[in-house]
Amino acid sequence: MSEAPAFPSRDAIVATAQESIARGSKSFAAASKLFDRRTRERAWLLYAWCRACDDIADGQDHGHTMSVVDDAPERLARMTAMTEAALTGALIGDPAFDALRIVAAETGMPHAFARDLIAGFALDAGDWRPRSEADLYKYCYHVAGVVGCMMAVAMGVSPDDAETLDRACDLGMAFQLSNIARDIEEDDRVGRAYVPEEWFVEMDIPPGQHMKPPFRARLAVLARRLAERSAEFEASARVGTPKLPFRSAWAVLAAADIYGAIGRAVAERGEHAWDHRVTTSKLDKIRFIARAFVAAGRRQALYPPTPREIEWVRPGR
């Protein structure tokens, strides 16, 4: 009688997830080290699945070398099938999707969140582009805001705590808006554009011409607008940190500082924002982590409960 195949242990999948975040995002890897061990491992597991889906969708390797794919529907179908199987508790045999299986089971994460993220990849697979600012927020929710919700659940936030999930979603929205501002040139190279079409019309930038030298100054205005929107979502997200344990709040505030710096740098560089990819240095990360430590200790005073002023409603609310 043949023996059943041996599947990797939880520890092995966690180790693979740690390797994934180290390769895919130095910023998130640095912030994740501030969590307690259980939360840190769950953050790595969640990141590994998100990263794998993104790589499948865009033909990337841990977020690098994005390329045009000619089989987007097939890729979407594959990640959807593996995600749905993982949510049922099935052993997948792919470390990233088994990572989702583990973190979803351990935290009671709503399956709708995972499906909302897959819906974001479906938008890209359909060559969807935002027409309005509302469309932009829809996209940001599906590819990042919902990840904030999932990460909050991984930190121990109840799936029923809608207010805290809203704030967590806001942080994901802030990250994505900074990403969009930073990656305008990179996205253009593969035929994508996430700046709303109405914004291009407003600045009299012809379709598909936004990276051309004559329009760089106008594009810089829109990049600053993205950075400003990102800052608004980030400020809203900080109000949710008093609900978190100290170490989780520390990690969240550090990530907010690190990613906020990216948006600010894009805005400050103006039309030269895309000459070189905007990053934060190791020294900057250390400085932000130290600053976040102080802010986490004072979070009750720094971020008192205030009405959420952003005129945007998270899907499912």
TORKOL-4160 file (C-alpha; in steps of 0.2 Angstrom, whole numbers, padded with zeros to 4 digits, m for minus):
317
<pt num="1" X="0000" Y="0000" Z="0000"/>
<pt num="2" X="0007" Y="0017" Z="m0005"/>
<pt num="3" X="0009" Y="0030" Z="0008"/>
<pt num="4" X="0000" Y="0047" Z="0007"/>
<pt num="5" X="0011" Y="0061" Z="0001"/>
<pt num="6" X="0019" Y="0071" Z="0015"/>
<pt num="7" X="0014" Y="0089" Z="0015"/>
<pt num="8" X="0024" Y="0103" Z="0022"/>
<pt num="9" X="0022" Y="0107" Z="0041"/>
<pt num="10" X="0015" Y="0123" Z="0047"/>
<pt num="11" X="0033" Y="0128" Z="0052"/>
<pt num="12" X="0039" Y="0125" Z="0035"/>
<pt num="13" X="0025" Y="0135" Z="0027"/>
<pt num="14" X="0029" Y="0149" Z="0039"/>
<pt num="15" X="0047" Y="0149" Z="0034"/>
<pt num="16" X="0043" Y="0149" Z="0016"/>
<pt num="17" X="0031" Y="0164" Z="0019"/>
<pt num="18" X="0045" Y="0173" Z="0028"/>
<pt num="19" X="0056" Y="0171" Z="0013"/>
<pt num="20" X="0043" Y="0178" Z="0002"/>
<pt num="21" X="0040" Y="0194" Z="0012"/>
<pt num="22" X="0059" Y="0196" Z="0013"/>
<pt num="23" X="0061" Y="0195" Z="m0006"/>
<pt num="24" X="0045" Y="0204" Z="m0010"/>
<pt num="25" X="0044" Y="0219" Z="0001"/>
<pt num="26" X="0058" Y="0226" Z="0012"/>
<pt num="27" X="0046" Y="0239" Z="0020"/>
<pt num="28" X="0033" Y="0226" Z="0025"/>
<pt num="29" X="0046" Y="0214" Z="0031"/>
<pt num="30" X="0054" Y="0227" Z="0042"/>
<pt num="31" X="0037" Y="0232" Z="0049"/>
<pt num="32" X="0031" Y="0214" Z="0052"/>
<pt num="33" X="0046" Y="0211" Z="0064"/>
<pt num="34" X="0038" Y="0222" Z="0076"/>
<pt num="35" X="0023" Y="0210" Z="0079"/>
<pt num="36" X="0022" Y="0197" Z="0092"/>
<pt num="37" X="0027" Y="0180" Z="0086"/>
<pt num="38" X="0010" Y="0173" Z="0082"/>
<pt num="39" X="0004" Y="0189" Z="0073"/>
<pt num="40" X="0020" Y="0190" Z="0064"/>
<pt num="41" X="0018" Y="0173" Z="0057"/>
<pt num="42" X="0001" Y="0176" Z="0052"/>
<pt num="43" X="0006" Y="0192" Z="0043"/>
<pt num="44" X="0019" Y="0182" Z="0034"/>
<pt num="45" X="0006" Y="0169" Z="0029"/>
<pt num="46" X="m0006" Y="0182" Z="0023"/>
<pt num="47" X="0007" Y="0191" Z="0013"/>
<pt num="48" X="0013" Y="0175" Z="0005"/>
<pt num="49" X="m0004" Y="0172" Z="m0003"/>
<pt num="50" X="m0006" Y="0190" Z="m0008"/>
<pt num="51" X="0011" Y="0190" Z="m0016"/>
<pt num="52" X="0008" Y="0174" Z="m0025"/>
<pt num="53" X="m0008" Y="0180" Z="m0032"/>
<pt num="54" X="m0001" Y="0196" Z="m0038"/>
<pt num="55" X="0014" Y="0187" Z="m0046"/>
<pt num="56" X="0002" Y="0175" Z="m0055"/>
<pt num="57" X="m0008" Y="0189" Z="m0062"/>
<pt num="58" X="0006" Y="0200" Z="m0068"/>
<pt num="59" X="0019" Y="0187" Z="m0073"/>
<pt num="60" X="0031" Y="0193" Z="m0059"/>
<pt num="61" X="0043" Y="0186" Z="m0047"/>
<pt num="62" X="0040" Y="0193" Z="m0030"/>
<pt num="63" X="0034" Y="0209" Z="m0037"/>
<pt num="64" X="0048" Y="0211" Z="m0049"/>
<pt num="65" X="0049" Y="0211" Z="m0068"/>
<pt num="66" X="0031" Y="0214" Z="m0071"/>
<pt num="67" X="0026" Y="0209" Z="m0089"/>
<pt num="68" X="0012" Y="0209" Z="m0101"/>
<pt num="69" X="0003" Y="0192" Z="m0100"/>
<pt num="70" X="m0007" Y="0184" Z="m0114"/>
<pt num="71" X="m0016" Y="0171" Z="m0104"/>
<pt num="72" X="m0024" Y="0182" Z="m0090"/>
<pt num="73" X="m0041" Y="0173" Z="m0089"/>
<pt num="74" X="m0032" Y="0156" Z="m0087"/>
<pt num="75" X="m0021" Y="0164" Z="m0073"/>
<pt num="76" X="m0036" Y="0171" Z="m0064"/>
<pt num="77" X="m0045" Y="0155" Z="m0065"/>
<pt num="78" X="m0031" Y="0145" Z="m0058"/>
<pt num="79" X="m0028" Y="0157" Z="m0043"/>
<pt num="80" X="m0047" Y="0157" Z="m0040"/>
<pt num="81" X="m0048" Y="0138" Z="m0040"/>
<pt num="82" X="m0033" Y="0137" Z="m0028"/>
<pt num="83" X="m0040" Y="0151" Z="m0016"/>
<pt num="84" X="m0057" Y="0143" Z="m0015"/>
<pt num="85" X="m0050" Y="0126" Z="m0011"/>
<pt num="86" X="m0039" Y="0134" Z="0002"/>
<pt num="87" X="m0054" Y="0142" Z="0010"/>
<pt num="88" X="m0062" Y="0125" Z="0012"/>
<pt num="89" X="m0047" Y="0119" Z="0021"/>
<pt num="90" X="m0040" Y="0108" Z="0007"/>
<pt num="91" X="m0022" Y="0104" Z="0006"/>
<pt num="92" X="m0016" Y="0113" Z="m0010"/>
<pt num="93" X="0002" Y="0108" Z="m0011"/>
<pt num="94" X="0007" Y="0126" Z="m0015"/>
<pt num="95" X="0015" Y="0135" Z="0000"/>
<pt num="96" X="0007" Y="0151" Z="m0003"/>
<pt num="97" X="m0011" Y="0145" Z="m0005"/>
<pt num="98" X="m0008" Y="0133" Z="0010"/>
<pt num="99" X="m0003" Y="0149" Z="0019"/>
<pt num="100" X="m0020" Y="0156" Z="0016"/>
<pt num="101" X="m0028" Y="0140" Z="0022"/>
<pt num="102" X="m0019" Y="0141" Z="0038"/>
<pt num="103" X="m0021" Y="0159" Z="0042"/>
<pt num="104" X="m0040" Y="0159" Z="0037"/>
<pt num="105" X="m0043" Y="0144" Z="0048"/>
<pt num="106" X="m0033" Y="0151" Z="0063"/>
<pt num="107" X="m0042" Y="0168" Z="0063"/>
<pt num="108" X="m0059" Y="0164" Z="0056"/>
<pt num="109" X="m0056" Y="0177" Z="0042"/>
<pt num="110" X="m0071" Y="0180" Z="0032"/>
<pt num="111" X="m0070" Y="0171" Z="0015"/>
<pt num="112" X="m0078" Y="0187" Z="0007"/>
<pt num="113" X="m0061" Y="0196" Z="0010"/>
<pt num="114" X="m0051" Y="0184" Z="0000"/>
<pt num="115" X="m0064" Y="0184" Z="m0014"/>
<pt num="116" X="m0064" Y="0203" Z="m0014"/>
<pt num="117" X="m0045" Y="0203" Z="m0017"/>
<pt num="118" X="m0047" Y="0190" Z="m0032"/>
<pt num="119" X="m0060" Y="0202" Z="m0039"/>
<pt num="120" X="m0046" Y="0215" Z="m0040"/>
<pt num="121" X="m0036" Y="0204" Z="m0050"/>
<pt num="122" X="m0051" Y="0201" Z="m0061"/>
<pt num="123" X="m0052" Y="0220" Z="m0065"/>
<pt num="124" X="m0034" Y="0219" Z="m0071"/>
<pt num="125" X="m0037" Y="0204" Z="m0081"/>
<pt num="126" X="m0051" Y="0213" Z="m0090"/>
<pt num="127" X="m0040" Y="0228" Z="m0094"/>
<pt num="128" X="m0051" Y="0238" Z="m0083"/>
<pt num="129" X="m0046" Y="0257" Z="m0080"/>
<pt num="130" X="m0054" Y="0269" Z="m0068"/>
<pt num="131" X="m0064" Y="0283" Z="m0076"/>
<pt num="132" X="m0068" Y="0293" Z="m0060"/>
<pt num="133" X="m0060" Y="0295" Z="m0042"/>
<pt num="134" X="m0074" Y="0283" Z="m0036"/>
<pt num="135" X="m0068" Y="0270" Z="m0048"/>
<pt num="136" X="m0050" Y="0273" Z="m0042"/>
<pt num="137" X="m0056" Y="0270" Z="m0024"/>
<pt num="138" X="m0065" Y="0254" Z="m0030"/>
<pt num="139" X="m0049" Y="0247" Z="m0037"/>
<pt num="140" X="m0039" Y="0252" Z="m0022"/>
<pt num="141" X="m0051" Y="0243" Z="m0011"/>
<pt num="142" X="m0050" Y="0227" Z="m0020"/>
<pt num="143" X="m0031" Y="0226" Z="m0022"/>
<pt num="144" X="m0026" Y="0234" Z="m0005"/>
<pt num="145" X="m0040" Y="0240" Z="0006"/>
<pt num="146" X="m0047" Y="0223" Z="0009"/>
<pt num="147" X="m0029" Y="0217" Z="0013"/>
<pt num="148" X="m0029" Y="0229" Z="0027"/>
<pt num="149" X="m0045" Y="0221" Z="0033"/>
<pt num="150" X="m0037" Y="0204" Z="0032"/>
<pt num="151" X="m0022" Y="0210" Z="0041"/>
<pt num="152" X="m0032" Y="0217" Z="0055"/>
<pt num="153" X="m0041" Y="0200" Z="0057"/>
<pt num="154" X="m0024" Y="0192" Z="0057"/>
<pt num="155" X="m0019" Y="0204" Z="0072"/>
<pt num="156" X="m0034" Y="0198" Z="0082"/>
<pt num="157" X="m0047" Y="0212" Z="0077"/>
<pt num="158" X="m0065" Y="0204" Z="0077"/>
<pt num="159" X="m0073" Y="0202" Z="0059"/>
<pt num="160" X="m0088" Y="0211" Z="0067"/>
<pt num="161" X="m0078" Y="0226" Z="0072"/>
<pt num="162" X="m0083" Y="0236" Z="0057"/>
<pt num="163" X="m0076" Y="0253" Z="0063"/>
<pt num="164" X="m0058" Y="0246" Z="0066"/>
<pt num="165" X="m0059" Y="0236" Z="0050"/>
<pt num="166" X="m0064" Y="0253" Z="0041"/>
<pt num="167" X="m0048" Y="0261" Z="0048"/>
<pt num="168" X="m0037" Y="0246" Z="0043"/>
<pt num="169" X="m0045" Y="0247" Z="0026"/>
<pt num="170" X="m0040" Y="0265" Z="0025"/>
<pt num="171" X="m0022" Y="0261" Z="0028"/>
<pt num="172" X="m0022" Y="0248" Z="0013"/>
<pt num="173" X="m0030" Y="0262" Z="0003"/>
<pt num="174" X="m0016" Y="0274" Z="0007"/>
<pt num="175" X="m0003" Y="0261" Z="0003"/>
<pt num="176" X="m0011" Y="0258" Z="m0014"/>
<pt num="177" X="m0013" Y="0277" Z="m0018"/>
<pt num="178" X="0006" Y="0279" Z="m0015"/>
<pt num="179" X="0010" Y="0264" Z="m0025"/>
<pt num="180" X="0000" Y="0271" Z="m0040"/>
<pt num="181" X="0009" Y="0288" Z="m0039"/>
<pt num="182" X="0026" Y="0280" Z="m0038"/>
<pt num="183" X="0023" Y="0267" Z="m0052"/>
<pt num="184" X="0014" Y="0277" Z="m0065"/>
<pt num="185" X="0029" Y="0275" Z="m0077"/>
<pt num="186" X="0031" Y="0256" Z="m0073"/>
<pt num="187" X="0012" Y="0253" Z="m0076"/>
<pt num="188" X="0013" Y="0263" Z="m0092"/>
<pt num="189" X="0026" Y="0251" Z="m0099"/>
<pt num="190" X="0014" Y="0237" Z="m0098"/>
<pt num="191" X="m0001" Y="0246" Z="m0104"/>
<pt num="192" X="m0009" Y="0250" Z="m0088"/>
<pt num="193" X="m0015" Y="0267" Z="m0080"/>
<pt num="194" X="m0023" Y="0269" Z="m0064"/>
<pt num="195" X="m0025" Y="0288" Z="m0063"/>
<pt num="196" X="m0043" Y="0291" Z="m0067"/>
<pt num="197" X="m0047" Y="0296" Z="m0085"/>
<pt num="198" X="m0057" Y="0311" Z="m0079"/>
<pt num="199" X="m0041" Y="0318" Z="m0071"/>
<pt num="200" X="m0032" Y="0316" Z="m0087"/>
<pt num="201" X="m0046" Y="0326" Z="m0096"/>
<pt num="202" X="m0045" Y="0339" Z="m0083"/>
<pt num="203" X="m0027" Y="0342" Z="m0086"/>
<pt num="204" X="m0029" Y="0341" Z="m0105"/>
<pt num="205" X="m0017" Y="0326" Z="m0106"/>
<pt num="206" X="m0021" Y="0315" Z="m0122"/>
<pt num="207" X="m0025" Y="0297" Z="m0119"/>
<pt num="208" X="m0010" Y="0286" Z="m0117"/>
<pt num="209" X="0002" Y="0302" Z="m0118"/>
<pt num="210" X="0004" Y="0305" Z="m0100"/>
<pt num="211" X="0022" Y="0300" Z="m0099"/>
<pt num="212" X="0028" Y="0310" Z="m0113"/>
<pt num="213" X="0039" Y="0325" Z="m0109"/>
<pt num="214" X="0027" Y="0339" Z="m0113"/>
<pt num="215" X="0015" Y="0332" Z="m0101"/>
<pt num="216" X="0026" Y="0328" Z="m0086"/>
<pt num="217" X="0023" Y="0344" Z="m0076"/>
<pt num="218" X="0004" Y="0341" Z="m0078"/>
<pt num="219" X="0006" Y="0323" Z="m0073"/>
<pt num="220" X="0016" Y="0329" Z="m0057"/>
<pt num="221" X="0000" Y="0338" Z="m0052"/>
<pt num="222" X="m0010" Y="0322" Z="m0052"/>
<pt num="223" X="0004" Y="0313" Z="m0043"/>
<pt num="224" X="0003" Y="0326" Z="m0029"/>
<pt num="225" X="m0016" Y="0324" Z="m0029"/>
<pt num="226" X="m0013" Y="0305" Z="m0027"/>
<pt num="227" X="m0001" Y="0308" Z="m0013"/>
<pt num="228" X="m0013" Y="0320" Z="m0004"/>
<pt num="229" X="m0027" Y="0307" Z="m0005"/>
<pt num="230" X="m0015" Y="0294" Z="0002"/>
<pt num="231" X="m0011" Y="0306" Z="0017"/>
<pt num="232" X="m0029" Y="0308" Z="0020"/>
<pt num="233" X="m0032" Y="0289" Z="0021"/>
<pt num="234" X="m0017" Y="0287" Z="0031"/>
<pt num="235" X="m0022" Y="0300" Z="0044"/>
<pt num="236" X="m0039" Y="0291" Z="0046"/>
<pt num="237" X="m0031" Y="0274" Z="0048"/>
<pt num="238" X="m0020" Y="0280" Z="0063"/>
<pt num="239" X="m0036" Y="0283" Z="0072"/>
<pt num="240" X="m0039" Y="0264" Z="0073"/>
<pt num="241" X="m0022" Y="0260" Z="0081"/>
<pt num="242" X="m0028" Y="0263" Z="0099"/>
<pt num="243" X="m0039" Y="0247" Z="0097"/>
<pt num="244" X="m0024" Y="0237" Z="0093"/>
<pt num="245" X="m0011" Y="0229" Z="0106"/>
<pt num="246" X="0005" Y="0239" Z="0107"/>
<pt num="247" X="0016" Y="0229" Z="0096"/>
<pt num="248" X="0003" Y="0228" Z="0082"/>
<pt num="249" X="0000" Y="0247" Z="0084"/>
<pt num="250" X="0019" Y="0249" Z="0083"/>
<pt num="251" X="0020" Y="0239" Z="0067"/>
<pt num="252" X="0005" Y="0248" Z="0059"/>
<pt num="253" X="0012" Y="0265" Z="0063"/>
<pt num="254" X="0029" Y="0260" Z="0056"/>
<pt num="255" X="0022" Y="0254" Z="0040"/>
<pt num="256" X="0012" Y="0270" Z="0039"/>
<pt num="257" X="0027" Y="0281" Z="0041"/>
<pt num="258" X="0037" Y="0270" Z="0028"/>
<pt num="259" X="0024" Y="0270" Z="0015"/>
<pt num="260" X="0019" Y="0288" Z="0018"/>
<pt num="261" X="0037" Y="0293" Z="0015"/>
<pt num="262" X="0035" Y="0286" Z="m0003"/>
<pt num="263" X="0020" Y="0296" Z="m0007"/>
<pt num="264" X="0028" Y="0312" Z="0000"/>
<pt num="265" X="0044" Y="0309" Z="m0010"/>
<pt num="266" X="0034" Y="0307" Z="m0026"/>
<pt num="267" X="0025" Y="0323" Z="m0023"/>
<pt num="268" X="0041" Y="0332" Z="m0019"/>
<pt num="269" X="0051" Y="0326" Z="m0034"/>
<pt num="270" X="0037" Y="0333" Z="m0046"/>
<pt num="271" X="0040" Y="0329" Z="m0064"/>
<pt num="272" X="0056" Y="0320" Z="m0060"/>
<pt num="273" X="0047" Y="0307" Z="m0048"/>
<pt num="274" X="0049" Y="0293" Z="m0061"/>
<pt num="275" X="0067" Y="0296" Z="m0066"/>
<pt num="276" X="0072" Y="0283" Z="m0053"/>
<pt num="277" X="0061" Y="0272" Z="m0042"/>
<pt num="278" X="0056" Y="0280" Z="m0026"/>
<pt num="279" X="0061" Y="0269" Z="m0011"/>
<pt num="280" X="0065" Y="0272" Z="0008"/>
<pt num="281" X="0083" Y="0268" Z="0014"/>
<pt num="282" X="0087" Y="0256" Z="0028"/>
<pt num="283" X="0092" Y="0271" Z="0039"/>
<pt num="284" X="0075" Y="0279" Z="0035"/>
<pt num="285" X="0066" Y="0263" Z="0040"/>
<pt num="286" X="0075" Y="0263" Z="0057"/>
<pt num="287" X="0071" Y="0281" Z="0060"/>
<pt num="288" X="0052" Y="0278" Z="0056"/>
<pt num="289" X="0052" Y="0262" Z="0067"/>
<pt num="290" X="0059" Y="0272" Z="0081"/>
<pt num="291" X="0047" Y="0286" Z="0079"/>
<pt num="292" X="0032" Y="0274" Z="0078"/>
<pt num="293" X="0038" Y="0266" Z="0094"/>
<pt num="294" X="0035" Y="0282" Z="0103"/>
<pt num="295" X="0019" Y="0286" Z="0094"/>
<pt num="296" X="0012" Y="0268" Z="0098"/>
<pt num="297" X="0015" Y="0272" Z="0117"/>
<pt num="298" X="0005" Y="0288" Z="0115"/>
<pt num="299" X="m0008" Y="0282" Z="0103"/>
<pt num="300" X="m0023" Y="0285" Z="0114"/>
<pt num="301" X="m0018" Y="0303" Z="0116"/>
<pt num="302" X="m0012" Y="0306" Z="0098"/>
<pt num="303" X="m0026" Y="0297" Z="0089"/>
<pt num="304" X="m0042" Y="0299" Z="0099"/>
<pt num="305" X="m0059" Y="0293" Z="0092"/>
<pt num="306" X="m0065" Y="0305" Z="0079"/>
<pt num="307" X="m0078" Y="0303" Z="0065"/>
<pt num="308" X="m0071" Y="0296" Z="0049"/>
<pt num="309" X="m0071" Y="0311" Z="0037"/>
<pt num="310" X="m0067" Y="0302" Z="0021"/>
<pt num="311" X="m0082" Y="0301" Z="0010"/>
<pt num="312" X="m0079" Y="0283" Z="0004"/>
<pt num="313" X="m0089" Y="0268" Z="0010"/>
<pt num="314" X="m0080" Y="0251" Z="0011"/>
<pt num="315" X="m0090" Y="0238" Z="0001"/>
<pt num="316" X="m0100" Y="0226" Z="0013"/>
<pt num="317" X="m0103" Y="0240" Z="0025"/>
